[in-house]
C-alpha cells in the first residue's frame, strides 16, 4: 500500500469531537437545505396549479428518491472507504477509488433512468395513481428521467469531498444549484416574461439546468483542488467496483427502503382519497426540513468515524456516535416545541384546500414529537456504514420501516383513518429509536475492551 504523510488538515483525528462535528455539520445543513429546496420550491409552486398537480408530483416522490438511492449508496461506499484510506494516509488509493466509484455511479444511473423512462404509466398505475393524474406525471417524469444522470457527479462526488473533512465546498455547490432552481422554477412553470408556460414539466427542466451547474462545480473541485480524480486503472477497476458495491449495495438498498415504505403508505392513503395523498406529500417536504440537522449530522459522522477507524482510534469514533445520539434527542425535542405554534401557518402555506390543511396540521402536531428517536436510528445506521457493517445497517432500516412503521401505520389507519396512520408513524419512530440506542451500546461493548471504553 502506498502511504503518504497526509496532515490532519480538518482535525478529524485530533481536534475536540464536539467542535469537529459542529464544524462539519453546519455547512452540511446549508447544503442539504439547498438540496431539499428543489423539492420544497417545486411543491410550493406546483401547489398553485391545483390539488391534482400537487397529488401527481407527490406520487413521484418515492420513485425519484429510489433512483437517488443508487447514487446515495455509491456515495456511502465512497465516503467510508475514502475516509479510511485518508485516515491511513493513502492518497493515491483514495484518488483511484474515487474515480472508479464515480464512473460506476454514472453507468448505474443511466441504466436505471432508461428503464424508468419506458415504464412511467405502468409503474405509477401500480402505485395507485388515477388515470387523470398519469398525464401530469408523464410531463414531469419524462424530463426528470433524462436529467437525473447530471446529478450523479454532484451527489457522489460531494461525498468524496466530504470524506476529506471538507463540508463547506459541497454546500456552496448545492446552494448555487438551489438558487438557480429557485429562479427558474416560476419562470418555466408559469411562463413569465419570454419563458414558455410549461407547468410541472417546467419544474423538472429547472432542476435539470441547476444539476448541470452543480456537475461542473463538483468536477472542478475534485480534479483541481482535492486531486481525487485520476484516469481509470483497468487492472483495479473491477476490484474497486466490487468494494464500492459491497458497501454501497446494502447502503443503497437501505436508503431505498424509505421510498418503498413510502410507496406502501401512499397506497394506503390513496384508498382514502386525493386529499390524504396531497397532505402526506406536503408533510414529507416539511419533514425533510425539520430533520435536516440530524441528516447533516449523520452525514458528517460517517467520514469522522471512518477516518478515526482507519487511524486505529475506535474509542474516539464511538464517543462521537453517542455524543451525536444524545444531542439528537434534545435538539429534536426543541424543534417540536417550536413547531407547535407554526403548525397551522405551515399547513395553510402548503395548500389552499381546507381538508388537506387539516390533515397536514394533524401530522405536524403528532409525528415531529418522535423525530429525536428517529434520528437515533439514523445515526446508528451512519455509524454502522462507517464501520463497514452495511448489512447491519440494512437490517436496522428494514426493522424500523417494515417491522415497526408499516404495521403500526396500517393498524392506525384501520381504526382512525389518516390521522391514525400518522399516530402509528410516531409510535414506530419511538420504539425503533430505543432499540437502536440499545444496539449501539452492544456494538460498543463488542468493539472495545472494557478498559478502553470512552467516558460518556
Phi, psi and omega per residue, in radians:
X1 nan 2.326 3.102
X2 -1.386 2.210 -3.119
X3 -2.083 2.489 3.054
X4 -2.244 2.755 -3.141
X5 -1.521 1.300 -3.058
X6 -1.406 2.167 -3.132
X7 -1.236 2.685 3.101
X8 -1.470 1.233 -2.935
X9 -1.211 -0.351 3.126
X10 -1.899 0.079 3.010
X11 1.319 0.244 -3.099
X12 -1.124 -0.474 -3.077
X13 -1.683 -0.283 -2.982
X14 -2.306 -0.544 -3.037
X15 -1.287 2.796 3.102
X16 -0.928 2.372 -2.995
X17 -1.055 -0.812 -3.079
X18 -1.106 -0.653 3.131
X19 -1.188 -0.720 -3.129
X20 -1.149 -0.811 -3.132
X21 -1.091 -0.681 3.103
X22 -1.149 -0.740 -3.137
X23 -1.140 -0.588 3.099
X24 -1.344 -0.653 -2.992
X25 -1.339 -0.748 -3.026
X26 -1.024 -0.849 3.078
X27 -1.077 -0.602 -3.139
X28 -1.168 -0.529 3.067
X29 -1.033 -0.832 -3.130
X30 -1.151 -0.682 3.110
X31 -1.133 -0.737 3.140
X32 -1.248 -0.598 3.043
X33 -1.039 -0.731 3.122
X34 -1.083 -0.729 3.120
X35 -1.122 -0.815 -3.099
X36 -1.224 -0.415 3.107
X37 -1.121 -0.418 3.042
X38 -0.961 -0.899 -3.113
X39 -1.242 -0.727 -3.089
X40 -1.141 -0.815 -3.139
X41 -1.119 -0.763 3.090
X42 -1.011 -0.785 -3.107
X43 -1.104 -0.765 -3.115
X44 -1.083 -0.804 -3.115
X45 -1.265 -0.698 -3.139
X46 -1.162 -0.568 3.120
X47 -1.062 -0.466 3.111
X48 -1.247 -0.255 3.085
X49 -1.444 -0.210 3.112
X50 2.176 2.919 -3.095
X51 -1.130 -0.622 -3.131
X52 -1.135 -0.729 3.118
X53 -1.128 -0.722 3.118
X54 -1.130 -0.739 3.128
X55 -1.128 -0.683 -3.140
X56 -1.091 -0.794 3.134
X57 -1.218 -0.551 3.071
X58 -1.077 -0.630 3.104
X59 -1.131 -0.481 -3.098
X60 -1.365 -0.287 -3.020
X61 -1.023 -0.853 3.129
X62 -1.068 -0.603 -3.101
X63 -1.283 -0.804 3.138
X64 -1.111 -0.677 3.117
X65 -1.172 -0.655 -3.131
X66 -1.069 -0.752 3.111
X67 -1.183 -0.657 3.085
X68 -1.103 -0.414 3.124
X69 -1.116 -0.466 3.067
X70 -1.055 -0.880 -3.138
X71 -1.197 -0.640 3.109
X72 -1.085 -0.723 3.131
X73 -1.090 -0.821 3.091
X74 -1.096 -0.661 3.111
X75 -1.074 -0.695 3.089
X76 -1.132 -0.778 3.109
X77 -1.044 -0.724 3.106
X78 -1.158 -0.841 -3.048
X79 -1.073 -0.826 -3.091
X80 -1.253 -0.695 -3.106
X81 -1.267 -0.779 3.104
X82 -1.138 -0.678 3.097
X83 -1.025 -0.774 3.103
X84 -1.121 -0.743 3.138
X85 -1.111 -0.696 3.100
X86 -1.192 -0.639 3.058
X87 -1.079 -0.526 3.096
X88 -1.511 -0.128 -3.132
X89 1.424 0.357 -3.058
X90 -1.768 1.420 -3.073
X91 -1.215 -0.639 -3.097
X92 -1.101 -0.788 3.121
X93 -1.166 -0.601 3.124
X94 -1.102 -0.745 3.135
X95 -1.156 -0.760 3.128
X96 -1.104 -0.768 -3.108
X97 -1.124 -0.706 3.127
X98 -1.079 -0.801 -3.121
X99 -1.089 -0.817 -3.128
X100 -1.139 -0.674 3.139
X101 -1.155 -0.721 3.127
X102 -1.148 -0.685 3.093
X103 -1.063 -0.737 3.113
X104 -1.091 -0.755 -3.121
X105 -1.069 -0.740 -3.139
X106 -1.104 -0.789 -3.123
X107 -1.079 -0.799 -3.120
X108 -1.112 -0.707 -3.097
X109 -1.214 -0.684 3.104
X110 -1.078 -0.723 3.126
X111 -1.127 -0.783 -3.101
X112 -1.179 -0.747 -3.127
X113 -1.190 -0.573 3.088
X114 -1.128 -0.718 3.078
X115 -1.123 -0.756 -3.139
X116 -1.089 -0.616 -3.081
X117 -1.097 -0.544 -3.093
X118 -1.717 0.101 -3.109
X119 -2.237 0.443 -3.046
X120 -1.089 -0.956 -3.069
X121 -1.088 -0.917 -3.116
X122 -1.112 -0.643 -3.111
X123 -1.141 -0.842 -3.078
X124 -1.339 -0.434 2.986
X125 -1.142 -0.691 3.098
X126 -1.103 -0.593 3.131
X127 -1.326 -0.125 3.071
X128 1.834 0.129 3.125
X129 -1.199 2.355 3.136
X130 -1.310 2.760 3.133
X131 -0.976 -0.542 -3.128
X132 -1.210 -0.415 -3.130
X133 -1.541 -0.367 -3.041
X134 -1.045 -0.724 3.104
X135 -1.062 -0.673 3.126
X136 -1.178 -0.748 3.110
X137 -1.065 -0.721 3.115
X138 -1.061 -0.741 3.128
X139 -1.006 -0.757 -3.080
X140 -1.308 -0.899 -2.991
X141 -1.295 -0.490 3.136
X142 -1.089 -0.566 3.076
X143 -1.458 -0.742 -3.069
X144 -1.044 -0.753 -3.136
X145 -1.082 -0.648 3.141
X146 -1.231 -0.619 -3.044
X147 -1.478 -0.439 -2.964
X148 -1.049 -0.550 3.077
X149 -1.013 -0.419 3.107
X150 -1.135 -0.415 -3.079
X151 -1.497 -0.166 -3.050
X152 -1.094 -0.893 -3.096
X153 -1.115 -0.803 3.087
X154 -1.022 -0.736 -3.089
X155 -1.263 -0.973 -3.119
X156 -1.236 -0.672 3.123
X157 -1.123 -0.681 3.091
X158 -1.154 -0.518 3.037
X159 -1.105 -0.689 3.100
X160 -1.148 -0.697 3.112
X161 -1.138 -0.740 3.137
X162 -1.137 -0.481 3.119
X163 -1.082 -0.419 3.101
X164 -1.364 -0.239 -3.076
X165 1.801 0.034 3.113
X166 -1.705 1.874 3.084
X167 -1.829 -0.170 -3.099
X168 -1.262 -0.784 -3.085
X169 -1.109 -0.843 3.066
X170 -1.009 -0.624 3.124
X171 -1.124 -0.744 -3.140
X172 -1.111 -0.696 3.141
X173 -1.080 -0.814 -3.089
X174 -1.287 -0.515 3.070
X175 -1.159 -0.691 3.080
X176 -1.102 -0.768 3.120
X177 -1.094 -0.715 3.120
X178 -1.106 -0.671 3.109
X179 -1.103 -0.778 3.126
X180 -1.084 -0.752 3.114
X181 -1.066 -0.755 -3.124
X182 -1.121 -0.586 3.119
X183 -1.291 -0.744 -3.061
X184 -1.316 -0.512 -3.054
X185 -0.910 -1.052 -3.094
X186 -1.138 -0.542 -3.128
X187 -1.135 -0.735 -3.072
X188 -1.539 -0.492 3.134
X189 -1.276 -0.793 -3.033
X190 -1.822 -0.136 3.071
X191 1.286 0.771 3.111
X192 -1.293 2.523 3.085
X193 1.077 -2.341 -3.091
X194 -1.429 -0.010 -3.064
X195 -1.451 2.530 3.120
X196 -1.315 2.650 3.082
X197 -1.485 1.870 -3.017
X198 -1.945 -0.046 3.128
X199 1.089 -2.426 -3.080
X200 -1.119 -0.478 3.107
X201 -1.127 -0.568 3.096
X202 -1.096 -0.623 3.098
X203 -1.108 -0.722 3.134
X204 -1.166 -0.701 3.123
X205 -1.129 -0.731 3.117
X206 -1.040 -0.742 3.110
X207 -1.101 -0.749 -3.133
X208 -1.063 -0.728 3.119
X209 -1.112 -0.751 -3.129
X210 -1.179 -0.602 3.085
X211 -1.135 -0.634 3.116
X212 -1.096 -0.693 3.093
X213 -1.127 -0.764 3.125
X214 -1.085 -0.643 3.129
X215 -1.053 -0.802 -3.140
X216 -1.080 -0.773 -3.133
X217 -1.099 -0.776 -3.123
X218 -1.135 -0.755 3.131
X219 -1.077 -0.683 3.133
X220 -1.086 -0.820 -3.106
X221 -1.159 -0.777 -3.129
X222 -1.085 -0.652 -3.053
X223 -1.477 -0.871 -2.968
X224 -1.504 -0.683 -3.010
X225 -1.735 -0.918 -3.061
X226 -1.458 -0.287 -3.124
X227 0.978 0.703 -3.102
X228 -1.804 0.251 3.040
X229 -2.164 2.377 3.120
X230 -2.521 2.888 3.088
X231 -1.117 2.447 3.132
X232 -1.006 2.467 3.053
X233 -1.868 1.810 -2.994
X234 -1.035 -0.548 -3.126
X235 -1.246 -0.283 3.139
X236 -2.055 0.019 -3.053
X237 -1.081 -0.923 -3.101
X238 -1.123 -0.641 3.109
X239 -1.075 -0.798 -3.134
X240 -1.212 -0.678 3.079
X241 -1.052 -0.710 3.138
X242 -1.098 -0.715 3.141
X243 -1.190 -0.710 3.085
X244 -1.054 -0.774 -3.086
X245 -1.255 -0.520 3.103
X246 -1.071 -0.596 3.085
X247 -1.677 -0.749 -3.031
X248 -1.228 -0.577 -3.123
X249 -1.145 -0.916 3.062
X250 -1.074 -0.645 3.132
X251 -1.162 -0.719 3.090
X252 -1.142 -0.734 3.084
X253 -1.108 -0.681 3.117
X254 -1.072 -0.783 3.081
X255 -1.141 -0.626 -3.109
X256 -1.190 -0.385 3.122
X257 -1.097 -0.517 -3.140
X258 -1.133 -0.937 3.084
X259 -1.169 -0.499 3.106
X260 -1.144 -0.810 3.083
X261 -1.144 -0.603 3.079
X262 -1.109 -0.607 3.104
X263 -1.163 -0.692 3.079
X264 -1.119 -0.738 3.101
X265 -1.109 -0.690 3.129
X266 -1.106 -0.657 3.115
X267 -1.133 -0.697 3.084
X268 -1.099 -0.768 -3.107
X269 -1.224 -0.575 -3.131
X270 -1.064 -0.574 3.115
X271 -1.198 -0.326 -3.116
X272 -1.703 -0.080 3.034
X273 2.157 2.815 -3.121
X274 -1.102 -0.582 -3.122
X275 -1.123 -0.652 3.114
X276 -1.143 -0.727 3.124
X277 -1.111 -0.799 -3.126
X278 -1.091 -0.726 3.140
X279 -1.122 -0.759 -3.131
X280 -1.171 -0.692 3.108
X281 -1.072 -0.752 3.095
X282 -1.171 -0.655 3.133
X283 -1.092 -0.644 3.130
X284 -1.114 -0.656 3.107
X285 -1.182 -0.744 3.124
X286 -1.166 -0.731 -3.140
X287 -1.029 -0.659 3.133
X288 -1.026 -0.604 3.100
X289 -1.329 -0.686 -3.073
X290 -1.171 -0.475 3.126
X291 -1.890 0.319 -3.061
X292 -1.081 -0.673 -3.132
X293 -1.149 -0.691 -3.140
X294 -1.225 -0.648 3.052
X295 -1.090 -0.724 3.129
X296 -1.171 -0.740 3.127
X297 -1.090 -0.711 3.115
X298 -1.106 -0.702 3.111
X299 -1.203 -0.607 3.101
X300 -1.270 -0.602 -3.117
X301 -1.124 -0.582 -3.046
X302 -1.093 -0.951 3.105
X303 -1.161 -0.541 3.105
X304 -1.071 -0.893 -3.140
X305 -1.155 -0.697 -3.110
X306 -1.081 -0.778 3.138
X307 -1.148 -0.710 -3.128
X308 -1.225 -0.612 3.055
X309 -1.188 -0.657 3.073
X310 -1.132 -0.555 3.112
X311 -1.531 0.189 3.109
X312 1.062 0.792 3.101
X313 -2.267 1.153 -3.079
X314 -1.169 -0.462 3.134
X315 -1.035 -0.771 3.136
X316 -1.166 -0.638 3.136
X317 -1.112 -0.813 -3.110
X318 -1.250 -0.571 3.088
X319 -1.076 -0.689 3.100
X320 -1.130 -0.704 -3.121
X321 -1.046 -0.850 -3.087
X322 -1.291 -0.529 3.042
X323 -1.100 -0.726 3.132
X324 -1.157 -0.704 -3.139
X325 -1.110 -0.773 -3.139
X326 -1.138 -0.712 3.104
X327 -1.072 -0.692 -3.103
X328 -1.032 -0.787 -3.098
X329 -1.094 -0.803 -3.108
X330 -1.201 -0.791 -3.073
X331 -1.106 -0.797 -3.099
X332 -1.216 -0.487 3.035
X333 -1.129 -0.709 3.092
X334 -1.133 -0.669 3.099
X335 -1.077 -0.735 3.126
X336 -1.086 -0.766 3.139
X337 -1.055 -0.715 3.121
X338 -1.212 -0.494 -3.086
X339 -1.297 -0.439 -3.052
X340 -0.945 -0.902 3.137
X341 -1.305 -0.250 -3.096
X342 -1.659 -0.150 -3.001
X343 -1.082 -0.754 -3.110
X344 -1.266 -0.785 3.076
X345 -1.011 -0.650 3.103
X346 -1.149 -0.697 3.125
X347 -1.079 -0.713 3.132
X348 -1.214 -0.531 -3.123
X349 -1.205 -0.609 -2.998
X350 -1.590 -0.129 3.098
X351 -2.803 2.573 3.047
X352 -1.669 -0.099 3.136
X353 -1.464 2.171 -3.058
X354 -1.126 -0.613 3.120
X355 -1.178 -0.725 3.083
X356 -1.105 -0.721 3.115
X357 -1.040 -0.782 -3.120
X358 -1.100 -0.782 -3.132
X359 -1.172 -0.709 3.131
X360 -1.139 -0.704 3.087
X361 -1.052 -0.747 3.141
X362 -1.078 -0.742 3.119
X363 -1.029 -0.819 -3.073
X364 -1.209 -0.348 3.112
X365 -1.565 -0.204 -3.052
X366 -2.007 -0.995 -2.959
X367 -1.190 -0.718 -3.109
X368 -1.014 -0.372 3.096
X369 -1.064 -0.439 -3.077
X370 -1.717 0.046 -3.033
X371 -1.123 -0.544 -3.133
X372 -1.067 -0.796 3.131
X373 -1.319 -0.509 2.990
X374 -1.068 -0.707 -3.140
X375 -1.147 -0.601 3.090
X376 -1.020 -0.748 3.118
X377 -1.162 -0.698 3.105
X378 -1.083 -0.728 -3.132
X379 -1.197 -0.643 3.060
X380 -1.042 -0.774 -3.121
X381 -1.103 -0.724 3.078
X382 -1.074 -0.754 3.142
X383 -1.121 -0.702 3.128
X384 -1.138 -0.669 3.077
X385 -1.139 -0.693 3.096
X386 -1.110 -0.542 3.115
X387 -1.426 0.066 -3.070
X388 1.072 0.738 3.031
X389 -2.107 1.029 -3.042
X390 -1.151 -0.522 3.112
X391 -1.162 -0.673 3.071
X392 -1.102 -0.708 3.100
X393 -1.096 -0.737 3.121
X394 -1.077 -0.771 -3.136
X395 -1.084 -0.704 -3.121
X396 -1.183 -0.680 3.093
X397 -1.187 -0.634 3.083
X398 -1.072 -0.770 3.116
X399 -1.112 -0.783 -3.088
X400 -1.047 -0.762 -3.013
X401 -1.524 -0.710 -2.988
X402 -1.816 -0.362 3.058
X403 -1.647 -0.486 -3.113
X404 -1.896 -1.061 -2.915
X405 -1.166 -0.970 -3.056
X406 -1.089 -0.794 3.116
X407 -1.073 -0.779 -3.124
X408 -1.203 -0.637 3.104
X409 -1.148 -0.739 3.138
X410 -1.124 -0.779 3.119
X411 -1.064 -0.749 3.127
X412 -1.075 -0.683 -3.130
X413 -1.191 -0.532 3.139
X414 -1.191 -0.567 -3.076
X415 -1.713 -0.621 -3.028
X416 -2.271 0.332 3.069
X417 1.168 -2.559 -3.086
X418 -1.091 -0.685 3.117
X419 -1.103 -0.672 3.106
X420 -1.150 -0.618 3.080
X421 -1.076 -0.715 3.127
X422 -1.130 -0.700 3.104
X423 -1.085 -0.702 3.113
X424 -1.075 -0.671 3.099
X425 -1.061 -0.773 -3.133
X426 -1.107 -0.761 3.138
X427 -1.076 -0.728 3.137
X428 -1.092 -0.738 3.123
X429 -1.057 -0.700 -3.110
X430 -1.128 -0.867 -3.091
X431 -1.177 -0.704 -3.134
X432 -1.181 -0.614 3.114
X433 -1.157 -0.734 3.098
X434 -1.084 -0.782 3.119
X435 -1.099 -0.679 -3.126
X436 -1.128 -0.705 3.140
X437 -1.135 -0.742 3.109
X438 -1.110 -0.667 3.129
X439 -1.191 -0.643 3.106
X440 -1.097 -0.683 3.075
X441 -1.069 -0.710 -3.140
X442 -1.137 -0.781 3.137
X443 -1.087 -0.703 3.125
X444 -1.094 -0.733 3.113
X445 -1.088 -0.656 -3.130
X446 -1.230 -0.618 -3.034
X447 -1.515 -0.420 -3.085
X448 -2.069 2.464 3.026
X449 -1.211 2.624 -3.096
X450 -0.921 -0.622 -3.104
X451 -1.333 -0.226 -3.108
X452 -1.741 0.004 -3.089
X453 -1.049 2.290 3.114
X454 -1.266 2.663 3.086
X455 -1.238 2.349 3.141
X456 1.364 nan nan
